[in-house]
Amino acid sequence: MKTVHEEAQVALSKSHNDMMCYADFHRGEALKYKVGNKIWLSTKNLDVDRPLRKLTERQLRPYEIIKIISVRATT
């Protein structure tokens, strides 16, 4: 029973690594933002006061980054 459990663990680990390699193959490096950089704000998931969504700007003016919350907070 112990050997079956170890074999299953090895198989799951290999499968996990294979899936990570496949997923990461198409991904690029994330942009590294710094305080003071300017970015455009996307209105994709933003509630805007406009009568029609299709007439809203796709991006809002460049905003300056004043604080980095976390490296993963860019999505």
C-alpha positions, 0 to 999 in steps of 0.5 A, spaced: 500 500 500 505 504 501 509 503 494 502 504 491 501 511 494 508 513 493 507 511 485 501 515 485 505 521 488 510 521 483 505 520 478 501 526 480 508 530 481 510 529 474 503 531 471 503 537 475 510 539 472 508 537 465 502 542 466 506 547 468 511 547 463 505 547 457 501 553 461 508 557 462 510 556 454 505 561 452 506 566 457 511 571 457 514 575 463 510 580 467 511 587 466 515 590 472 512 596 475 515 602 479 513 607 483 512 613 478 511 610 472 505 612 468 499 607 466 493 607 462 487 605 466 482 600 462 475 601 463 474 593 461 471 591 468 470 599 470 463 601 472 462 608 468 457 613 468 455 613 460 449 611 457 452 606 452 458 602 454 460 602 446 461 609 446 465 609 453 473 610 452 477 604 452 482 606 456 483 612 461 488 618 461 495 615 464 495 615 471 502 615 475 503 609 480 504 612 487 504 605 491 506 598 489 501 593 493 503 587 490 507 584 484 501 580 482 496 585 483 497 587 475 491 583 473 
